[in-house]
């Protein structure tokens, strides 16, 4: 698999995962990657300083979900190129055996801002 294929497929999987999570979050009162993210003037321009202002003028502080994922790319004589998340790190166990092929592991990092469901204080 060429680098451009790897990058394209990785980004497609991230986008699809975020879109799936957004649909789920909507029914739960959460927002994933909310529109209108701004930096709070009191902070340096870091993820911790992000705020979101809703249509009513209320300010919300999103949580930042950081992902550090190891992705394997495997190609072999008997298999076509494919992507997979290395789950062995999590204790689930992953084994790969290719005849006349190779497996390359790559790490990608990305962050997704999320507004968790809020509960009103009485």
N, C-alpha and C positions, 0 to 999 in steps of 0.2 A: 504494500500500500504506500502510495506516495504521500509526502507531507501535506500537500494541498487537500488530498482526500481525507486524511486523518483530521485535519483542522476543520474541514467542512462537516464531516460526520459528527465530530465531537460537539461542535456548535449546534448542529441540528438536534442532537440528543438533549443538550442543555435547554434549548428553546422549547422543545416538546415537553420536557419535564416541568419547566416553569409554567407553560400554558396549562398542563394538566393540573398542577398545583393551584393555579389561579382559579380555575373552575371549581375546585373543591373548596378553596378558602372563601369564595364568595358566599356560599351557603352558611359558613361558620362565623361570619363577621370579621374575617381577616382580609388583608390586602397584601398581595405579593408584588413587589416592585411597583410601589404606588407612584402615581403621576404627581408631579409638582415637588419633587425632592429639592430641598435647598439646604445650604449650610447655615447653621446658627452662627451669628456674628461673634458669639462669645467663645467659640472654639476655633482651633486651626482647621483648615480644610481636610478633615479626616472623617472617616466613616462615623465615628462617635458623635460628630457634630451635625449630623443630618437631621432635618426636621421636615415635616409635611404639614401644610396648612390646608384644612378642608374648606368646603364652600361656606361654612358658617364662621370661618375665622378661627376655629379651634386648631391649636398646634399639637401635633403628635410626634413622638420620637420613634422612628422605626428601629427594629432590632436588625442586626446584620448577621446573616447566616453565611459563614465561611465554609467553603467546600474545598477539600484537598483530596483529589481523586486520582488513583492510579488506574490507568486504562491500558489494557493489553491489545496489541495488534498482532494477529497471527496470520501467517501465510504458509502454505505448504503445498506439496505436490498433490495431495489428495483433498485439500481444502482451499476455498477461495478466501480472499482477504476478509477479515471480520474484526469488529471492535468488541471489547468486553470489559466490564469493570472487574478489577482484581479484588475478589472478595476474601481471599485467604487472610488478609490483614485483620479482618473483622472476626475471624475464627469460624467462618462458615465453611471454608475449605474450598480450594479451587485447584484442580489439576489439569494440566494440558499435556497432551502427547501428540506430537506431529511426526509423521514419517517424512523425512527429507525436507522439513520446513523449519521455520523459526518463529519465536515469539519475542516481541519487543514491548517493554513496559514503559509508559510515559506518564508523567504526572502533570495534571492540569489543576489550576486553582482558579476559583471564581467566587464572588460574593453576591448575595441576593438580599436586598432590603425587604423587610416584611413588617407590616403592622399587625400585631397580634390582636385577637379579639379583646375588646375592652368590656369592663364591667363597671356599671355606674355605682358610685359610692353614695349611700343614703345618709 
